[in-house]
Amino acid sequence: MRAVVTRVLSASVTIDGKKVSEIGNGFLVLLGVHNDDTEAEAIKVADRICGLRVFEDENGKMNIGPADAGAKLLIVSQFTLYADVSSRRPGFTEAAKPPISEPLYELVVSECRKKGFEVQTGEFGADMKVESINDGPVTILIDTDNLKKK
């Protein structure tokens, strides 16, 4: 599983001209699910998202976690994070199909909510317009393949 986590001042999702979700200070999370991912990866990535200490403390150091910063989350499904770009036309065979990816995406959302976060979402599989104002900018890539090595 891959998550691109961007610290934002605000972010929103619009579908068919209608704003369906919006957050202020927090994380915009683009989430991609791999063919081989399981519930274990979903739980692991949710835990890592909710524990990232990338908000600044009183000394200007990234040392505060999202809960203590009052952060909100906007989590958007993003199968293109598993694009194969070995040719000019990307392939997406490594991205899980909706029967696998949608329940795992929903599990990540659910796990983040269990940890006490307000979580907004896009609409799985929809053509979405995602807007954000990056803060920093701070953007972190979480890949569960890398978490397994530790």
Secondary structure, DSSP 8 states (H G I E B T S, - for coil): -EEEEEEEEEEEEEETTEEEEEESSEEEEEEE-BTT--HHHHHHHHHHHHH---EE-TTS-EEE-TTTTT-EEEEEE-GGGG-B-SSSS-B-TTB--HHHHHHHHHHHHHHHHHTT--EEE--TTS--EEEEEEEEEEEEEEEHHHHHT-
